């Protein structure tokens, strides 16, 4: 399993952004990471615990669940090689045929 510097997960602080913007930024981030990388997404949007697992299921990345590491809600996922590509501005839509 690959992680960020020092073996720690890559952290994306989504702050209070809505899930649409979070998924656009998350899609961009995971596209640059090697398979196996664990990402911790900090997100206060109340839809995040629903939208993030659904997006992982759609794309093929592994949703690892909530992380109890901080004061703000944090969710973990793992980048997968076999993940399906999505549209850059519509990360909930699969690219290709």
C-alpha positions as CSV (number, residue, x, y, z in Angstrom):
1,X,0.0,0.0,0.0
2,X,1.4,3.4,-1.0
3,X,0.9,6.4,1.2
4,X,2.0,10.0,1.4
5,X,5.4,11.1,2.8
6,X,6.5,9.1,5.8
7,X,3.9,6.4,5.2
8,X,1.0,8.6,6.1
9,X,-2.1,8.8,3.9
10,X,-2.5,11.6,1.4
11,X,-4.9,14.2,3.0
12,X,-7.3,16.3,1.1
13,X,-9.0,19.0,3.1
14,X,-12.3,19.6,1.5
15,X,-13.4,22.0,4.2
16,X,-17.1,23.0,3.8
17,X,-17.2,22.6,0.0
18,X,-20.2,20.8,-1.4
19,X,-19.8,17.2,-2.7
20,X,-19.9,18.2,-6.4
21,X,-16.8,20.3,-5.9
22,X,-15.2,17.7,-3.6
23,X,-15.6,15.0,-6.2
24,X,-14.1,17.2,-9.0
25,X,-11.1,17.9,-6.8
26,X,-10.9,14.3,-5.6
27,X,-11.0,13.0,-9.1
28,X,-8.1,15.3,-10.1
29,X,-6.1,14.2,-7.0
30,X,-6.5,10.4,-7.5
31,X,-5.6,10.7,-11.2
32,X,-2.1,11.8,-10.1
33,X,-1.6,9.1,-7.4
34,X,-0.3,5.6,-7.8
35,X,-2.5,2.6,-7.2
36,X,-2.6,1.6,-3.6
37,X,-2.4,5.1,-2.2
38,X,-4.7,5.8,0.7
39,X,-6.5,9.2,0.7
40,X,-8.1,10.8,3.7
41,X,-10.8,13.3,2.6
42,X,-11.8,15.8,5.3
43,X,-15.4,16.9,4.4
44,X,-18.1,18.6,6.4
45,X,-20.8,18.4,3.7
46,X,-23.6,16.2,5.2
47,X,-23.8,14.4,1.8
48,X,-20.2,13.2,1.9
49,X,-20.9,9.9,3.8
50,X,-23.4,9.0,1.0
51,X,-21.7,10.5,-2.0
52,X,-18.1,9.3,-1.4
53,X,-18.9,5.6,-1.1
54,X,-21.2,5.9,-4.2
55,X,-18.5,7.6,-6.2
56,X,-16.0,4.9,-5.2
57,X,-18.4,2.2,-6.2
58,X,-19.0,3.9,-9.5
59,X,-15.3,4.4,-10.3
60,X,-13.9,1.2,-8.8
61,X,-11.7,2.9,-6.1
62,X,-12.0,1.2,-2.7
63,X,-14.0,3.1,0.0
64,X,-12.4,2.3,3.3
65,X,-14.9,4.2,5.5
66,X,-14.9,6.9,8.1
67,X,-11.7,7.7,9.9
68,X,-11.8,8.8,13.6
69,X,-8.6,10.8,13.4
70,X,-9.7,14.4,13.9
71,X,-12.3,16.9,14.9
72,X,-13.8,17.1,11.4
73,X,-15.4,14.2,9.5
74,X,-12.8,12.3,7.6
75,X,-13.3,9.5,5.1
76,X,-10.7,7.1,3.6
77,X,-10.4,5.6,0.2
78,X,-7.7,3.7,-1.7
79,X,-6.7,4.4,-5.3
80,X,-7.2,1.3,-7.5
81,X,-5.5,0.5,-10.8
82,X,-8.7,-0.8,-12.4
83,X,-10.7,2.3,-11.6
84,X,-12.9,3.7,-14.3
85,X,-12.2,7.2,-15.7
86,X,-14.8,9.9,-15.3
87,X,-15.5,13.2,-16.9
88,X,-13.3,16.0,-15.5
89,X,-16.2,18.4,-14.7
90,X,-18.8,15.6,-14.1
91,X,-16.9,13.0,-12.0
92,X,-20.2,11.1,-11.4
93,X,-20.2,10.2,-15.2
94,X,-18.0,7.4,-16.6
95,X,-15.9,8.4,-19.6
96,X,-15.8,6.3,-22.7
97,X,-18.2,4.0,-24.5
